[in-house]
Amino acid sequence: MNKPNLGSCTSYFVFTSALLSAALCACPGTFASPAGAAPLNGPQAQTIQEKADPNQVIYEVAPNEADPQLKRYLKPNYALFNRDVAASANLLVFFPGTGGEPKGSWPFLQAGAKAGYRVIGLMYDNGVSVPTTCGPQTDPGCSDRFREKCIFGDGVSNDIDDLPEESVVNRLVKFLQYLDAHYPGDGWGQYLANGQPNWARIAVAGHSQGGGVAAYIAKKKSVYRVINLSGAWDRVEATKQWAPWVTSPSATPMDRWYAAYHHKESRADAMKAAYAVLQIPPDHVRVLTLEPNPANKMPARADAYHVSMSATDVTPRDANGQPAYAADWAFLLGHAK
């Protein structure tokens, strides 16, 4: 297991024909050293430790450390929880958007820990998006094949080259097995059942493409809760025909579905329509309105509104420097019973 990489920020930008978004500089200022790791050294490490929450445990693990079969999309996975977490607390798994990485939504991961969950930020094959890949096509089933292959590893799609071992589910299983083997006292094994995710104990959440991942899983499996942040507008753009999975019955009861989008983001109308088609209860949808953090370093043409609902340096801050969407996140996350 590696110590958290605190030495630099990584900025990367994702441009698609369907939307213009960015995953941004994410320097998690609240990392604590994982149990058993050597002390952090250097000026920046000292600054981080001064801001660290002593009540929180954080692990950073490269995907190929948990599963040596993995050869790409290797930005670190994260696992975190508050030290006073209930032994029987449910798990929150967060999926980043296209081109993003888990630590890019660090404030939202911490909100999950504050809500009482054990939290995982999971890296996966997110180099291409569904809207750019399937949106221009005439076959609405393209999205179903894309997501089935990416998430469960058993779909047949010529649009992506994901391997079965790279699937979201396999990555999650291997990470949970790794955590349970290395930290058996933490309780990670309770989120597995017969070698597969114990979905009834797992809340799934994600932003943009990651929101679509969470929604697709919730359609196929009965999960504890689903939180979709500006995702799952899977449709043929020319005809506005929705992907079959979007209109299909949900394995997860609809009272467990929650979602949000920003009213100024470039695809706000598509998001509003998608949530209605998904039949998410209207009172479970938060329409965010605050301006992004003016200190963000996103390019002028980028859709800062789209990423501002969770991204570390773009989400708005209150007068005390805390995430201004904390109350909205708490509503969406509920409580880890």
C-alpha positions as CSV (number, residue, x, y, z in Angstrom):
1,M,0.0,0.0,0.0
2,N,1.3,3.5,-0.8
3,K,1.2,6.6,1.3
4,P,-1.1,9.3,-0.1
5,N,0.6,11.2,-2.9
6,L,0.6,14.7,-1.5
7,G,3.5,16.1,-3.4
8,S,1.7,17.7,-6.4
9,C,-1.6,18.4,-8.0
10,T,-2.6,16.8,-11.2
11,S,-4.8,18.8,-13.6
12,Y,-6.4,17.1,-16.5
13,F,-9.2,18.2,-18.9
14,V,-11.8,16.2,-20.7
15,F,-13.4,17.6,-23.8
16,T,-16.3,15.8,-25.6
17,S,-18.7,16.8,-28.3
18,A,-21.6,16.2,-25.9
19,L,-20.4,18.5,-23.2
20,L,-17.3,20.4,-22.1
21,S,-16.2,19.5,-18.6
22,A,-13.1,19.2,-16.6
23,A,-11.7,17.2,-13.8
24,L,-9.5,19.5,-11.8
25,C,-6.6,20.0,-9.5
26,A,-7.3,18.0,-6.4
27,C,-4.9,18.4,-3.5
28,P,-6.7,16.7,-0.6
29,G,-5.7,18.8,2.3
30,T,-7.2,16.5,4.9
31,F,-5.2,13.3,4.4
32,A,-3.9,11.4,7.3
33,S,-1.2,8.7,7.0
34,P,-2.7,5.2,6.6
35,A,-2.2,2.9,9.4
36,G,1.2,1.4,9.4
37,A,2.6,3.9,6.8
38,A,5.9,5.7,7.4
39,P,5.5,9.3,8.6
40,L,5.1,11.9,5.9
41,N,8.1,14.1,5.4
42,G,8.8,17.5,3.9
43,P,7.2,21.0,4.1
44,Q,4.0,20.1,2.3
45,A,3.5,16.9,4.3
46,Q,3.8,19.0,7.4
47,T,1.1,21.4,6.1
48,I,-1.2,18.5,5.3
49,Q,-0.7,16.9,8.7
50,E,-1.6,20.2,10.4
51,K,-4.9,20.1,8.6
52,A,-5.5,16.4,9.0
53,D,-8.6,15.2,10.8
54,P,-7.3,12.9,13.6
55,N,-10.7,11.2,13.7
56,Q,-10.3,9.9,10.2
57,V,-8.6,6.8,8.7
58,I,-7.6,7.0,5.0
59,Y,-6.0,4.4,2.8
60,E,-4.6,5.0,-0.7
61,V,-4.1,1.9,-2.8
62,A,-3.2,1.6,-6.4
63,P,-5.7,-0.6,-8.4
64,N,-2.9,-2.9,-9.5
65,E,-1.8,-3.4,-6.0
66,A,-5.2,-4.8,-5.2
67,D,-5.4,-6.7,-8.5
68,P,-2.1,-7.2,-10.4
69,Q,-4.1,-8.1,-13.6
70,L,-4.9,-4.4,-14.0
71,K,-2.6,-2.5,-16.4
72,R,-4.3,0.8,-17.0
73,Y,-6.5,3.4,-15.3
74,L,-4.4,3.1,-12.2
75,K,-5.0,6.4,-10.4
76,P,-5.3,5.5,-6.7
77,N,-8.4,4.1,-5.0
78,Y,-9.2,5.5,-1.6
79,A,-10.9,4.1,1.4
80,L,-11.8,6.3,4.4
81,F,-13.9,6.3,7.5
82,N,-14.2,8.1,10.8
83,R,-12.8,6.3,13.8
84,D,-16.1,6.3,15.5
85,V,-17.9,4.7,12.6
86,A,-20.5,2.0,13.6
87,A,-19.3,-1.5,13.1
88,S,-22.4,-2.3,11.1
89,A,-22.3,0.9,9.0
90,N,-23.1,0.6,5.3
91,L,-20.5,1.3,2.5
92,L,-20.6,4.2,0.1
93,V,-18.8,3.7,-3.2
94,F,-18.1,6.8,-5.4
95,F,-17.3,6.7,-9.1
96,P,-15.6,9.8,-10.7
97,G,-16.6,11.2,-14.1
98,T,-14.9,10.8,-17.5
99,G,-11.1,11.3,-17.1
100,G,-11.4,11.9,-13.4
101,E,-10.1,10.2,-10.4
102,P,-11.5,9.5,-7.0
103,K,-9.6,12.2,-5.0
104,G,-11.0,14.8,-7.5
105,S,-14.2,14.8,-5.4
106,W,-12.6,14.6,-2.0
107,P,-15.1,16.9,-0.2
108,F,-17.9,14.6,-1.2
109,L,-16.0,11.5,0.0
110,Q,-15.5,13.2,3.3
111,A,-19.2,14.1,3.4
112,G,-19.9,10.4,3.1
113,A,-17.7,9.6,6.0
114,K,-19.4,12.3,8.0
115,A,-22.7,10.7,7.2
116,G,-21.5,7.6,8.9
117,Y,-20.4,5.4,5.9
118,R,-17.2,3.6,5.3
119,V,-16.3,5.2,2.0
120,I,-14.5,4.0,-1.2
121,G,-13.5,6.2,-4.1
122,L,-13.0,3.7,-6.9
123,M,-11.0,4.2,-10.1
124,Y,-12.3,2.5,-13.2
125,D,-12.0,2.6,-17.1
126,N,-13.4,6.1,-17.6
127,G,-11.3,7.4,-20.5
128,V,-14.3,7.7,-22.9
129,S,-17.9,8.8,-22.1
130,V,-21.2,7.3,-23.1
131,P,-22.6,10.6,-24.6
132,T,-19.6,11.0,-27.0
133,T,-19.5,7.3,-27.9
134,C,-23.2,6.4,-28.1
135,G,-25.0,9.8,-28.4
136,P,-24.2,10.2,-32.1
137,Q,-25.2,6.7,-33.0
138,T,-28.7,5.7,-34.1
139,D,-28.9,2.6,-31.9
140,P,-30.2,3.4,-28.4
141,G,-28.9,0.0,-27.2
142,C,-25.3,1.2,-27.6
143,S,-25.4,2.7,-24.1
144,D,-26.6,-0.6,-22.6
145,R,-23.8,-2.6,-24.2
146,F,-21.2,0.1,-23.2
147,R,-22.3,0.2,-19.5
148,E,-22.8,-3.6,-19.2
149,K,-19.3,-4.2,-20.4
150,C,-17.7,-1.4,-18.4
151,I,-19.5,-2.2,-15.1
152,F,-20.2,-5.9,-15.0
153,G,-17.6,-7.1,-17.6
154,D,-20.0,-9.4,-19.4
155,G,-21.5,-7.2,-22.1
156,V,-20.5,-7.3,-25.8
157,S,-19.6,-3.9,-27.2
158,N,-17.2,-3.0,-29.9
159,D,-17.3,0.6,-28.8
160,I,-14.9,0.1,-25.8
161,D,-12.0,-2.3,-25.3
162,D,-12.5,-2.9,-21.6
163,L,-11.3,-6.3,-20.4
164,P,-13.4,-8.4,-17.9
165,E,-10.9,-7.9,-15.1
166,E,-11.1,-4.1,-15.7
167,S,-14.8,-4.0,-14.9
168,V,-16.1,-1.8,-12.1
169,V,-17.4,-4.8,-10.2
170,N,-14.2,-6.7,-10.4
171,R,-12.2,-3.7,-9.3
172,L,-14.5,-3.2,-6.3
173,V,-14.4,-6.8,-5.3
174,K,-10.6,-6.9,-5.5
175,F,-10.3,-3.7,-3.5
176,L,-12.6,-4.9,-0.8
177,Q,-10.7,-8.2,-0.6
178,Y,-7.4,-6.3,-0.4
179,L,-8.7,-4.1,2.4
180,D,-10.2,-7.0,4.3
181,A,-6.9,-9.0,4.1
182,H,-4.8,-6.1,5.2
183,Y,-7.1,-4.5,7.7
184,P,-9.4,-7.3,9.0
185,G,-10.5,-5.3,12.0
186,D,-12.0,-2.6,9.9
187,G,-15.0,-4.7,8.7
188,W,-14.6,-4.5,4.9
189,G,-15.5,-8.1,4.5
190,Q,-19.1,-7.5,5.4
191,Y,-19.6,-5.8,2.0
192,L,-18.9,-9.0,0.1
193,A,-21.1,-12.1,-0.2
194,N,-20.0,-15.2,-2.0
195,G,-17.2,-13.3,-3.7
196,Q,-19.5,-10.5,-5.1
197,P,-20.5,-7.1,-3.7
198,N,-23.2,-7.4,-1.0
199,W,-25.3,-4.7,-2.8
200,A,-27.9,-4.5,0.0
201,R,-25.1,-3.0,2.2
202,I,-23.7,-0.6,-0.4
203,A,-24.8,2.9,-1.4
204,V,-23.5,3.9,-4.9
205,A,-22.8,7.4,-6.0
206,G,-21.0,9.1,-8.8
207,H,-20.5,12.3,-10.8
208,S,-21.3,12.6,-14.6
209,Q,-20.2,9.3,-16.2
210,G,-19.8,8.0,-12.6
211,G,-23.4,9.0,-11.9
212,G,-24.4,6.9,-14.8
213,V,-22.4,4.0,-13.4
214,A,-24.2,4.3,-10.1
215,A,-27.6,4.5,-11.8
216,Y,-27.0,1.5,-14.0
217,I,-25.9,-0.6,-11.0
218,A,-29.0,0.5,-9.1
219,K,-31.2,-0.5,-12.1
220,K,-29.7,-4.0,-12.1
221,K,-29.1,-4.6,-8.4
222,S,-31.0,-3.6,-5.2
223,V,-28.6,-1.2,-3.5
224,Y,-28.9,0.6,-0.2
225,R,-29.0,4.0,-1.8
226,V,-28.1,5.6,-5.1
227,I,-26.8,9.2,-5.6
228,N,-26.5,10.5,-9.1
229,L,-24.7,13.8,-9.6
230,S,-25.4,15.0,-13.1
231,G,-25.3,11.7,-14.8
232,A,-27.2,9.1,-16.8
233,W,-28.6,11.2,-19.7
234,D,-28.0,8.2,-22.0
235,R,-29.9,8.8,-25.3
236,V,-29.6,9.1,-29.1
237,E,-29.1,12.8,-29.4
238,A,-30.6,13.2,-32.9
239,T,-33.9,11.6,-31.9
240,K,-33.8,12.0,-28.1
241,Q,-34.6,8.3,-27.7
242,W,-33.6,7.0,-24.3
243,A,-31.3,4.0,-23.9
244,P,-33.4,0.9,-22.9
245,W,-31.8,0.7,-19.5
246,V,-32.9,4.2,-18.6
247,T,-36.6,3.3,-19.0
248,S,-36.3,-0.2,-17.6
249,P,-37.7,-1.2,-14.2
250,S,-35.4,-0.6,-11.3
251,A,-34.2,-3.3,-9.0
252,T,-33.6,-0.6,-6.4
253,P,-36.8,0.8,-4.9
254,M,-37.4,4.3,-6.1
255,D,-37.5,5.8,-2.6
256,R,-33.8,5.1,-2.4
257,W,-32.9,7.1,-5.5
258,Y,-31.4,10.6,-5.1
259,A,-29.9,13.0,-7.6
260,A,-28.7,16.6,-8.2
261,Y,-27.6,18.8,-11.1
262,H,-26.7,22.5,-11.5
263,H,-29.3,24.7,-13.2
264,K,-26.6,26.4,-15.2
265,E,-24.6,23.4,-16.4
266,S,-24.6,22.9,-20.1
267,R,-26.8,19.8,-20.1
268,A,-29.2,20.8,-17.3
269,D,-32.2,20.3,-19.6
270,A,-31.0,16.7,-20.4
271,M,-30.4,16.0,-16.8
272,K,-33.8,17.2,-15.7
273,A,-35.4,15.1,-18.5
274,A,-33.3,12.0,-17.6
275,Y,-34.3,12.2,-13.9
276,A,-37.9,12.3,-14.8
277,V,-37.6,9.3,-17.1
278,L,-35.7,7.4,-14.4
279,Q,-38.7,8.2,-12.2
280,I,-36.6,9.7,-9.4
281,P,-39.0,11.2,-6.9
282,P,-39.0,15.0,-7.6
283,D,-38.5,15.8,-3.9
284,H,-35.3,13.6,-4.0
285,V,-33.7,15.9,-6.7
286,R,-31.7,18.9,-5.7
287,V,-31.2,21.7,-8.3
288,L,-28.1,23.5,-7.3
289,T,-27.7,27.2,-7.9
290,L,-24.5,28.5,-6.3
291,E,-21.7,29.9,-8.4
292,P,-18.5,27.8,-8.6
293,N,-15.5,28.7,-6.4
294,P,-14.1,31.8,-8.1
295,A,-10.6,30.6,-7.2
296,N,-10.9,27.5,-9.5
297,K,-8.4,27.2,-12.3
298,M,-10.6,25.7,-15.0
299,P,-10.3,27.1,-18.5
300,A,-12.8,29.7,-19.5
301,R,-14.8,27.5,-21.9
302,A,-15.1,24.6,-19.4
303,D,-18.4,23.8,-17.8
304,A,-17.4,24.7,-14.2
305,Y,-21.1,24.4,-13.1
306,H,-21.1,20.7,-14.1
307,V,-18.2,19.8,-11.9
308,S,-18.9,22.3,-9.1
309,M,-21.2,20.0,-7.2
310,S,-18.4,17.8,-5.9
311,A,-15.0,18.8,-7.3
312,T,-12.4,19.8,-4.8
313,D,-11.3,23.2,-6.1
314,V,-14.5,24.1,-7.9
315,T,-17.3,23.4,-5.4
316,P,-18.4,26.7,-3.8
317,R,-17.2,27.5,-0.3
318,D,-19.0,29.3,2.5
319,A,-17.6,32.2,4.6
320,N,-15.6,29.7,6.7
321,G,-14.1,28.0,3.7
322,Q,-16.2,24.9,4.1
323,P,-18.1,23.3,1.2
324,A,-21.3,25.3,0.6
325,Y,-23.2,22.2,-0.6
326,A,-22.6,20.4,2.7
327,A,-26.4,20.4,3.5
328,D,-27.3,19.2,0.0
329,W,-24.8,16.4,0.2
330,A,-26.1,15.4,3.6
331,F,-29.6,15.2,2.2
332,L,-28.5,13.1,-0.7
333,L,-26.4,10.8,1.3
334,G,-28.8,10.2,4.2
335,H,-27.4,8.1,7.0
336,A,-25.4,4.9,7.0
337,K,-27.6,2.8,9.2
